[in-house]
Each structure stands twice: as structure tokens, then as C-alpha cells.
């Protein structure tokens, strides 16, 4: 790291990457996020400057590590990992609310492979944290907030869980606890107020891992509730110290767009904030679209290729599927340089649909794919959950349909017929139409088709608010990808082109 002040954009990991947990080993930072119903689970990132992050894999990339039953609905699955490095190992503890409860994994390299899960049946609740004291005892603290001594190698608890400081009296949903030894004190940091507009971060300190804890007089140390700031829902934070001695916080937040109440469509994203200390308490810097001045100049980062040609080496780590990814249904080797999908579940309305997508990471983007539907039907979709998704679908006979699923309604938004054979399907965002008022949505999603002769047709423009958390509920964000509705469908390439941050 250099010593030249600079600024950088926030969020540092855009798109549906919530509940960040961070640790540092030497000059390297590693970060994990929640993944909910998607497989593989728990994306892992690496950085040298806290600003430029590269996904190095997914911790749970084998079916034996991740049980997501076929009936798992959206916003189920994996909640709130904690990532730590201790005694030469990386430790990951996470809650699978759909099967398995609290589970511990280890690795010598965060890029993997990670171990098989160690169940922790004596650890209650969700959002588990791991912290070790100077004697080597491990303490697990969970949402609520409760704590128990714990052997993470075996999953066995030592004694019974007991309550500890749980944030501001009367505040909703004390969760996301993290316990730290800093200086001569132990600090317990929690999120509270719910993960919506009331979200906040509060902290307390005490003489031992179990307290007693004294709350910070300035609590909450971070919240944007009741403000008109462009970044909202700030919470679920983790602290890390840089090699130069400075302190930093990673946290989740959202970027609402449009009128009232403001719709966030990318899910909860990972932001970065500077931390200073005053009288032994953390003071959190501004959380906005740009970071304040950094004590070092961040590197340029490595731009991600806009096209994926689906080489035989397998899918890149940012591709995610629903619940599992059986080789007989999702394959990159059967036809060299093509992604082959075989249908299961009938349509994207089914929780077990065959879908391979990537998180929408930019407020404006365009995605395109070349699809061969000769043996079935399928297409290109933007998915929030099984009850809220839009897609453009083509069948072997050249029938092209734009289908909108909004809650209980399934609507045929447009249809046309094109010559049978491979063709290009597309989707892009468009700014909300003028004039704006309090009811203006966040964006529109425009679906189209391009035939081999180069003719391009826009088929439908759909209001983006219906693919937002404020409409659909839940904890996830938009995922853009490819699916099979019937039979076998093949995709030659996929383009994802950002048009804005």
C-alpha cells in the first residue's frame, strides 16, 4: 500500500453480497457473504487494498457441504457467515436455516478446498460468531444475543448458552454479533433495528469475552435511519485493522432508487467505512457513494471480462444456481464451448428450476446470450425469487415469449415468431420514464430478440419495481441468468455489460 491519499467508489462489492465478514492475514484481506438459496454457497473474496475485491471461489461448492432441499424457498438457506483466521486455519461458521443449523468449516487456503461441515447442534439461533481468548478458548455468540463456549473442531459446546448484552433496550432484532479483543477490552458489536430502513450498528465493551458489557454512550455508532442519504439500511458490520494500524468497517447497505418508498433491486451490498477511535470507542466515517480520502492509493483492479464463452474448464465462481447443480443438468463439456441446461421443474416459478445466473451488480446493465433451443425451450431471465421474475424465452419452433411473474400473476407480456434456430436474446435496464413523481419506479427492464440476419426487436419494457425487495420481500437481490423450461437448451456465450455503477 502506498501513502498517497485517494478516494474510491462505494459499494466495494456491489450487488447481492450481504452480511460481509472479514479477516486479514498479513497484507491480505478475505471476505465472505451470505448466499441464501443459491449453490455454490458463501462467495469468498480477496483484496490487498480493501477497495478492489476479486472472487476467489465459493466455500461450499460440493453437495456434501451444502444441504438445500428441493423445497427450499427463496431467502432460505445460508445466513450470515463469520470468517476468521486462527491457529493457522481459516474458520467459517454459518447457519443453514433450511437444513443443518449452525455449521463449521475449515480451510488452509480460503480459495479452497473447504472441509466437510462440522455440525454445532448446541449453538442456538442464527448469525454465529467465533472469537478466541488468550488461553485458546473459543466463544460463539449468536443473534439474540446469547453466548456459549465452544470447540469448533468438534462442534461441541461447553456449558449452556447464556444471555449477554443485546443492544439498545427495545430495539428490534439484535443480530450479527461480533466479538473482538482490542487493546485491553473486549468489544461486542451488534446490528439492531431490523435489516430495513431502521438498521443500525451498536457496540459495548467489557473486561472479558462474556462481559459484563458497558454500552457505548454514542450508540448507535452507525445508522442512516430517518435520513435522505442515497445509501440506506446500514448495518450488519465487521471490523478489521489494516497493516498501517488504521481501522475499517465492512457493512451491508442498499441504494434505493425511484420515488416512495424507494426500491432497492440489487439486494444488500457490501460497503466500506473508515473507523477512528475516541476515548476507546469506535467512530464510523461517512458511508456514501464514494469513500472518503484513503490513506493509500488503491490499485486499478482487474476488470472482469464482459463475455463468458463457457470453456470446458467449468463455470466461473460468480455463477450460481438454485439449491444444487447436478452435472447431468448443467454441463460445459457436452458441447465444447457451450453451456448445456436440461429442464427440471417446468419454469422459473418452481423453486428447483434449472437456472444459472450471476448477481446484477450495476444499477444499469445489458445482458445478451446466443441460445440454441433445438431440443427444448428456455431463455434469459432476471430473477428475484420464484414469485418475482421476468424472462424472454424461445422454443424449438421459433416461438419467443416475454413472461412476467409478479406475485400470484403470471403474464404473457409479449410474443413473436422468428425463424427456428439459434438466436440472441437480450435484456437491458432503462431509466424510469419522465416525468418523475413519488410513484416512479427504480428502472425498467427491456427484453428483446436478435435474429441471425441482424434484425433486433425490443419486445417488452417491464416496470423494475416488481423485482425489488420492497415489493417481493426477502433478503436477496436480482440475479441475471439462463434457464431451461423444457427439454435441453444450449447457450454459446453470455455477455454482461455494465452501463453504470
PyMOL commands that set and color helices and strands:
alter all, ss='L'
color gray80, all
select helices_A, chain A and resi 464-467+469-472
alter helices_A, ss='H'
color red, helices_A
select strands_A, chain A and resi 21-25+28-32+38-39+41-47+54-60+78-86+89-96+101-107+118-119+129-132+138-142+146-151+156-163+175-182+185-192+200-206+214-215+222-223+232-241+247-254+269-278+281-284+307-308+320-322+330-331+339-342+354-359+365-385+388-395+399-406+409-417+423-430+444-450+456-463+479-498
alter strands_A, ss='S'
color yellow, strands_A
deselect
rebuild
show_as cartoon
